[in-house]
C-alpha cells in the first residue's frame, strides 16, 4: 500500500497542482468578487463624509514671558520665583483637564450640532467629541511638546477649535498663576500691615504711658516749687581727670532726669512736653522700624496689583490643517476592499473545488 499523506510525494504534488488549476479555472469568480470588493470600497469612500485634521503644537514659554510674574519675587522678599517649568506645568494640567474638555463640549461642540443630533444620548455625544478632539505628546522623546488635534468635516472649524481650545487652556492657566502670585503678595502685604498696626498701637500706648509719667513728675515738681531745672556747675578743671569726672557726673545726672528724676526738669519743661504729647498728630515718626515696614508694605501692595501679562506657553508654528481628508483613506479603502473581495473569491473557489471533489468521489464509487 502506498500512503497518500507523505509530504513531498508525487500524489501530494499532483493534488496541489490540481488545486491551483481549479483556482485558475475560477479566476473570473475570484476577480469578479475582488472587483466587487474594490467597488464597495469606492462606494464607502464616496458616501463617507471626509474628515480633515487640524493640529496645534505648543512649547514651554520663554523666560521673558514670565518675567513680569517674578518682579519682586526674591529670597529677600520671602517669595520663591516662578520657573518656566512650573508655569508650563499649570498650562499642561489645564490642557489635559476634564473640566476644560467638558466646558468646550458644552460651549462649542453641542451648539454646532443640529437639533436632531443634540437629542441623542449625551454620553454618546461626548464619546464622539472625545474621539474628535485629542491632546497628547507629539513625540515621547521631547516631553515638552504637546499637540491638540481636532478632526472635523469642516477644515476651517477644525482649525478654529484647535486654536480656541489651546487659548482657553492658556486663559485658565494664566488666571490661576496670576491669582496665586497676587494672593502670595497680598498675604505678605497683609502680614506687614498687621505688624504696622501693632507698632502704631504700641506707639500710642507708649505715648500714653509717657504722659502719665510726666504728669506724675509734674505733681512732684510743683510740690517742691521747681520751675526750672537746676544748673549743673562744677569747679573749673585744672586737669583732664577732674574734667572727665565732672562730665561723667553730669551725664549720670541727666540720665536720672530721664528715669527716676524726671521732675528735676521743672514744671515749665514738663508742662510743655505734656502739651506736646497730648496734641501730637501722629506717633509714626517716633516709632522705631516703622518706616522700613511701611516701605515693604507698599512694595507688596504694588506687586499685588501689577501682575498682568504672563505667557504660559508658546506655539511651535501655526495651527496647521491637513491638505486632504485624513478619513477615509481613499486609495487604502479601495485597495483594502479589493483584497477583501479577492480573499472572499478564493474562499468561494475553495468551497467549489471541495464540493466538486466530493461529488467526483461519490460518482467514482
Secondary structure as UniProt FT lines:
FT   TURN            7..8
FT   HELIX           10..25
FT   HELIX           27..47
FT   STRAND          51..59
FT   HELIX           63..65
FT   HELIX           68..70
FT   TURN            71..72
FT   TURN            75..78
FT   HELIX           84..95
FT   HELIX           98..104
FT   HELIX           105..109
FT   HELIX           110..112
FT   HELIX           115..118
FT   HELIX           122..132
FT   STRAND          133..139
FT   TURN            140..141
FT   STRAND          142..152
FT   HELIX           155..223
FT   TURN            224..225
FT   HELIX           240..258
FT   TURN            259..261
FT   HELIX           262..265
FT   HELIX           267..278
FT   HELIX           284..286
FT   TURN            288..289
FT   HELIX           290..306
FT   STRAND          314..315
FT   STRAND          320..321
FT   HELIX           330..364
//
